[in-house]
Amino acid sequence: MTENLYSYLQKVYSGYEPSSTIRMEINGLTLLLLYPIVLTVIDFTLMHGRGKRRLLSTFLYGLLLQLFLITLLLQIVWLTIADIYLTLIWFFLVGMSFSKGSEGRLIRYRNIAISLTLIIFFTILIASATWYQQLATAKYFDNMIIYKSGDIFRNPIKDENVRLVTSYLARIMTEQRISEFGSNVQVLSTHISSYTGRLVWISTIASTNVMAENYIKGFVIIDANDPTKEPIIVHKTFPIGEGLFLDRDIAFRSYMYKSAWYLYGVAYPLFENGKITYVQTRSVIGFDLVKRFAQPLKYDENLNIIEEDYYTQYYDESTLEDLITTWGDLRRGDGFDLLSGGFLWIIPPSRDRVEISEDVRYIVDPDTNEFVAMVMVNPVENPKTLAGLFKVYKDRIEFYDLRDFNLISGVTAGEVVTGRLPKPATGIYYATMPLLYPERIGEEVKLVWYVPIYWEGAEIVRLAGLGMVDAENIDNVVILMAGEGVKGAELVSMCRARFRSLVLGRSIEAINVTARVLDVINYVEAGETVVVLHIDSPDYEWCKVVRSNLKPEGWYLALTLKEGEEVVLTLKRVEDEWIVTALSRP
């Protein structure tokens, strides 16, 4: 036990001298335990020889005070503030019960004075500890953040990596397909994870009587992009997981056999290289009351904890949200302020405070193909606009301050899409899980909200379509309902094409594009030669060249262009065509 405590303190107080920290804790504990003993001896000495009744009252008083302080110590360890006050009141009432007649009056008054003093003292102590804990938590998280500027992503996300399936739909799809596991089975959990490099939902299946069959019976894997894909059923048992009985519950087992010093959060299965493991995220609260991230535990099928460095979720979601909430609530300028919310008419509220507007969302980073958690924040009490964005990787946390860009939040994007949806004959349409991705339109990269549209009715839920909303201009919105046979990646591709066409069609100024020629087509229209260029730009794939729109040198170049040559084009949108108004070599 001593060895575990020493190791724990070394981890918690990283950067401090471990020996001095442990010495401080041991000295404080010793004083706390010696105090009631000393008080009992003093009372006994003062009251000795003044009657058995007074001696008995004093002795009981000392025992009660010892019991009170020991109870108080336990309550402080478990951070149950309500129990501290209950113990104080209990001590006060019991102390009063020993006061009878004139001989007990001194004890009664002394107990009253001590109780009131302790109540005031611990009120101040708890308030100070809470304030310190909040500031220390905000500073701890702030030290982890890498403040970034510029593009959030450099590349657009692939169609097949856009997340369209929610956990709710994934769970319903799982429940519709668990008959392969027989009767009396249930879905224990559904978590976002990875399978063969793709983002998927993995559901764990177990018996409805986990006391008799205390293991995972198998897994159902749902693609996070395309709900029309046939789920993958994995008939392989696993000895540990969420919701199992006693030590087969992964959090309980970690608490009992690994360490009771940690807090255990979300757990999820992970498929890698044909092997199944189960990951338990965790955090730790130090003696300074600051909750810190801790490395997850990874269990194999033999219940061994293995040392591997691959995780789809490294941090516990609730811990991440708690830290962001505390950090955002106390912001003022470049620092933190306990009165950031303002105080009466004396201190104005801070304009830098932010709060989480949506849940933590895991996506595939289009630049690195890593699994990254995205957390959006908005100004406090203003969920309509976007104030910033967190990108949470295994080894770093990045923050982008977006207050100067006037971007709408995901909440607003969902409302925009919902407001344009038709009313179905039965059931309801609703927008859910908006996600922010970059979209390259011409030479410009825009941030666009991808908003999946769901239909629900009669206990049936399905993906009904996809909406795209320009984060800077809500007039640029496209909604594409999923027709017969339209799948996940195809739905995304079609919606993106319409969105690009909408935005580009509204562009008034000419656009300069550098591209490679894939093909050149000539034909005659109304007695005039027309050249059509097929170039390697997805947004301007076909461009029309007419002699009247070009200078002589540009027209001659158009007539002599060959496949593979690189050109610089100035384009302008006319109705549904891209017209070349200038042409040259780079």
Phi, psi and omega in degrees: 000316179297322180294319179295318180296319180297315179296321180297314181295326177298321180289315184294316183260050178295132183098347176253169178281111185302319184297318180292325179295313180296320180297320180297316181294317181294319179296317179298319179293320179298315179298320181295324180281328181283334185303308181294329178294315178298320180296322179296317180297317180297314179299318180297319180293317182292324186265355184297134177086006181249025176111144182295326182295316178295321180296317180295318179298318181293318180296316177296323178301316179294320178295318178298320180294322176298313180299322178298313183291323177295316177298319180298319178299315180296320181292323178295321179299320182269002173060035179260091186295322181300322181290333177297314180292322177298321179293319177300313180295320179299315179298320180297314183291318179294321177299322178294329185292340179272001184263106178228122177073191185290331182291333181265358185296320181298317180294320181299312181296321179295318179297319179299313182296316181293318181298313180297320179298315180295320179299313180296315182299312183286333173298314177295319181297314181293318178298316179296318180295320179296314179297316179298317181299319180294314179296316181295323178295315180298318180290322178300312181291323180298325179291341179275342189277137170256113181280126185239160173221169181092202184291135176291317173229149178269335186235150173293154179280149178290149182304319185284353180257358178287127184278117182244342186261127177272166178296327179297312178294320180298321180292319178296317178298323178295314181297334179281352187231017183265009179296337179298339181268002177090193182277166175055048175236160182216161174270116182279319183202156175224118184228150174286136181202202181229152177209119183051040176082002180252152177281124184220165168260130179243121177255140177260138183245133179214171179291153174287346176243083185286347175290326180272321180236085190267066180197164175280127182278334181172187186224148173240126185249122182248128178295133183280352180256322188232102179289349178277349177291142179293127179299150178266123180259123181249109179270075178218127182282156176217137191280354186217152180175183177281142174081004176278179189266134176049236190285000172269351169286126192296322180291317180294319179296318179297322179293317186283317191255340181260295180196134176270001181277348187257158170257132186253127185253224184292144176233150184206149176281154182221129177254123179211128178054040179075008183242143179257131173228165178234126186254133176244114176281157183203165176216173183219142176253121180279178177292346173272007176069013179270128177277126182238153176289150175226156181295135180294160173260141179235120182257141173262184185289350177259013180067019176271143174274120185252150181262095176227157191250013182253123177217147171271329175233109182273324184256146174293131185297316182294322177294317178299316180294321178297317181293318179296320180298313179294316179300314182289328184287333186258003185293135170208111183064230179267002183231205183227148186219127178295335180255036180295337177279358180092161179214112181050224177262003188276312184243119179286153177292151180287143176271359184261359182289141179224162177218159181287129181262338181217168179293166172294130182237130178262131179225176173265122178294119182293342180273322187243349185064017174278157172274124187229141176271132178249129178231119180266141176233147178235163176301146181302132179065022176217077184283001184279340184238158184261125181261331182186178186211133175257135168245116188251111176258174180297322187251003181196159176232120181253143177232132177248119177276116186246017185295332183274000185259354178053053180263145176282158179273171176296329177299314179294318179300319177296321179293322178298314180293315181300322181293342181257000182279141177288160177274120182286163179295322176224158179070196181221151168260144173207152179265144183210160172049056177295138181231140184263122178228156175278149177225121179276119180236105187068232178266003185252144174251120181249150173270127187231137174274123172265120187238103176296143180247129182244150170245136180222136177182143178054043178062025176239134178232138177210157174285119186258341182173190181216136174245147176232129184232128176295125182292344179260337186216107184287355173287337177271088181223136179231135176235127179235116178277141183287115179272188180296122176084358179280122185256183186304296182296323179293320177298317179296315181299315181294320180293320179296320180298318178293322181293316178298318180296320179297311183292316181292326179293337179269358181285128182269320183282155177289155184240134177262131183226134171254123186210168178256138182282126177264330181197153178231126181238130178245139173206167182251131180229117181056040178078007181240136179288133178237135177248128177250123179259128173259112186244167186272031175253120184296336181275336182228052190299322181239126182233138183259130181244121178238139186302323184293343182265355186239157168287160183307315183295326178291319179294318178297323177296319180299323182287337184252003181295144178233163180301135177096347180284149179258135183224161173248123183243142168253120188245150175220139182276123176234109186056245183253017184236151171264119182255132179277121179254350175203143183215132180202172175269151180291000000 
